């Protein structure tokens, strides 16, 4: 089940295209999700259910914002970002392109410490971890989101601490895109999103940190 209801799509379309759509560029926009190889009877590419659903939700959101959308897969050894406006859903370990994009962010980073992954503010050292990794193990995750403006295009980068976190990051702009735009305008930025989930359904999402303009 996608996180955007039919009523919400109708609401977006009734007011779109709004100025906030520029966060994703001018379009068309390509959406990429990672796959990994899994060996069963033979080695074959596998896209996690959370990744596939994240791509679907982003495609639905972009379509509601009147963008033409295409999809692509991110290979485990991919280091290049495709041409044009694009959304890259990829953690630093999924493919080199994820680590390279994170390296361009002067404010937030994703680091491994104490046996788990964190989103870390590089100046203050404040960290945001996945609640699912806490001792209580709550059904919630956090995700990193950034928009890089370079070479007359926009590269949006999404990386959940876990795959479900990326789905939460895709859920957040369905109700908060205009709020983010009011704070960042047409500048590069990064932020962290916290999302609650029930299975593969995002039940709520909120800003955990940022947005930080750079």
VEXVOSE-900513 format. One record per residue (C-alpha): y, x, z; residue in three letters. Coordinates in steps of 0.1 Angstrom, whole numbers, plus 2048, in hexadecimal, padded with zeros to 3 digits. Layout:
! residues N
  yy  xx  zz residu
   Y   X   Z    ALA
...
This chain:
! residues 214
  yy  xx  zz residu
 800 800 800    UNK
 822 80F 7F6    UNK
 83E 810 80E    UNK
 857 7FE 7F8    UNK
 853 7D8 7F8    UNK
 85A 7C3 7DA    UNK
 879 7B5 7EC    UNK
 886 7D8 7F2    UNK
 881 7E2 7CD    UNK
 894 7C2 7C3    UNK
 8B0 7CB 7DB    UNK
 8B3 7EF 7CE    UNK
 8B3 7E3 7AA    UNK
 8CD 7C8 7B1    UNK
 8E6 7E3 7BC    UNK
 8DA 801 7A7    UNK
 8E3 819 79A    UNK
 8F8 822 7B8    UNK
 90A 843 7BD    UNK
 8EE 84F 7D4    UNK
 8D5 851 7B8    UNK
 8E6 872 7AE    UNK
 8D2 882 7CB    UNK
 8B5 883 7B2    UNK
 8CB 88F 794    UNK
 8D3 87C 774    UNK
 8B0 879 767    UNK
 896 876 75A    UNK
 884 882 77A    UNK
 862 891 77B    UNK
 84C 88D 79A    UNK
 832 8A7 7A3    UNK
 817 8A6 7BE    UNK
 7FE 8C2 7C6    UNK
 7D9 8C3 7C0    UNK
 7BE 8DA 7CD    UNK
 79C 8E3 7C0    UNK
 77E 8D4 7D2    UNK
 75A 8DE 7CA    UNK
 741 8C1 7C9    UNK
 728 8C1 7AD    UNK
 743 8D5 79A    UNK
 765 8E2 7A2    UNK
 780 8C8 79A    UNK
 7A4 8C2 7A3    UNK
 7AB 8AA 7C0    UNK
 7CB 899 7C9    UNK
 7CC 88C 7ED    UNK
 7D1 867 7F2    UNK
 7F1 86D 804    UNK
 7FE 883 7E8    UNK
 7F6 869 7CD    UNK
 806 84E 7E2    UNK
 825 863 7E7    UNK
 828 868 7C2    UNK
 824 843 7BD    UNK
 83F 83A 7D6    UNK
 857 853 7C8    UNK
 851 846 7A5    UNK
 857 822 7B1    UNK
 877 82C 7C3    UNK
 885 83F 7A5    UNK
 87C 822 78E    UNK
 88F 80B 7A5    UNK
 8AD 822 7A2    UNK
 8AB 820 77B    UNK
 89C 842 775    UNK
 883 84B 75A    UNK
 866 85B 76D    UNK
 84A 872 763    UNK
 82E 880 778    UNK
 81D 8A3 779    UNK
 805 8B5 78E    UNK
 80C 8D5 7A2    UNK
 7F1 8EF 79D    UNK
 7E8 905 7BB    UNK
 7F6 923 7A9    UNK
 815 913 79C    UNK
 835 927 7A1    UNK
 84D 917 788    UNK
 861 8F7 78C    UNK
 861 8E1 76D    UNK
 881 8DD 759    UNK
 899 8C1 760    UNK
 89D 8AC 77F    UNK
 87D 8AC 793    UNK
 86D 8A4 7B5    UNK
 855 8BE 7C2    UNK
 83D 8B2 7DD    UNK
 82E 8D2 7E9    UNK
 829 8E5 809    UNK
 82D 90B 80C    UNK
 807 910 80B    UNK
 7FF 8F7 7F0    UNK
 80F 90C 7D4    UNK
 827 929 7D0    UNK
 842 911 7C3    UNK
 844 901 7E5    UNK
 849 922 7F8    UNK
 863 92D 7DE    UNK
 878 90E 7E2    UNK
 876 910 808    UNK
 882 934 805    UNK
 8A2 928 7F5    UNK
 8AC 912 813    UNK
 8C4 925 82A    UNK
 8C0 90B 846    UNK
 89D 8FD 84A    UNK
 87B 90E 847    UNK
 857 905 84C    UNK
 846 91E 863    UNK
 823 922 872    UNK
 823 929 898    UNK
 80D 920 8B5    UNK
 7F1 915 89E    UNK
 805 8FA 88C    UNK
 821 8F6 873    UNK
 845 8EE 87B    UNK
 866 8E6 869    UNK
 87E 8FF 878    UNK
 8A4 902 879    UNK
 8A9 927 86F    UNK
 8C9 92B 884    UNK
 8C2 918 8A4    UNK
 89C 91D 8A4    UNK
 897 8F8 8AB    UNK
 875 8EC 89F    UNK
 867 8CA 893    UNK
 842 8C7 895    UNK
 82A 8AB 88A    UNK
 823 892 8A7    UNK
 800 890 899    UNK
 7FB 8B5 8A4    UNK
 807 8AE 8C8    UNK
 7ED 8AB 8E4    UNK
 7F3 885 8E3    UNK
 7EC 884 8BE    UNK
 804 868 8B3    UNK
 802 858 891    UNK
 822 869 884    UNK
 82C 887 86F    UNK
 84B 899 864    UNK
 856 8A6 842    UNK
 86F 8BD 833    UNK
 885 8B0 817    UNK
 89F 8C4 803    UNK
 8B3 8BF 7E3    UNK
 8BC 8DF 7D0    UNK
 8D8 8DC 7B7    UNK
 8D6 8F8 79E    UNK
 8DA 8FE 779    UNK
 8E8 8DB 774    UNK
 8CA 8CA 782    UNK
 8BB 8BE 7A3    UNK
 89A 8CA 7B2    UNK
 88F 8B4 7CF    UNK
 875 8C4 7E5    UNK
 85F 8B1 7FD    UNK
 846 8C2 815    UNK
 835 8AF 831    UNK
 825 8C2 84E    UNK
 807 8AD 844    UNK
 802 89A 823    UNK
 80B 879 834    UNK
 82D 888 83D    UNK
 836 88B 819    UNK
 82F 866 815    UNK
 847 860 832    UNK
 861 875 821    UNK
 85D 85F 802    UNK
 861 840 817    UNK
 882 84B 828    UNK
 899 848 80A    UNK
 88E 825 803    UNK
 8A6 81A 81E    UNK
 8BC 839 826    UNK
 8C5 848 804    UNK
 8E9 83B 806    UNK
 8ED 849 829    UNK
 8E1 86B 81F    UNK
 8F8 86B 800    UNK
 916 862 816    UNK
 910 882 82A    UNK
 906 89B 80E    UNK
 917 88E 7EE    UNK
 90D 8A3 7D1    UNK
 904 8C3 7E4    UNK
 8E3 8D4 7EC    UNK
 8D5 8CA 80E    UNK
 8B6 8C9 823    UNK
 8AA 8B2 83F    UNK
 88B 8A8 852    UNK
 87B 886 854    UNK
 864 877 86E    UNK
 84D 85B 865    UNK
 834 845 876    UNK
 815 839 864    UNK
 7F7 823 866    UNK
 7DC 831 850    UNK
 7ED 837 82E    UNK
 809 81F 836    UNK
 82B 82C 842    UNK
 837 814 85D    UNK
 859 824 862    UNK
 86D 844 85A    UNK
 88C 853 869    UNK
 8A1 872 867    UNK
 895 88E 87E    UNK
 8AE 8A9 875    UNK
 8CB 8AE 85E    UNK
 8D6 8A9 843    UNK
 8E2 8CC 840    UNK
 8F9 8D4 822    UNK
 8F7 8F6 812    UNK
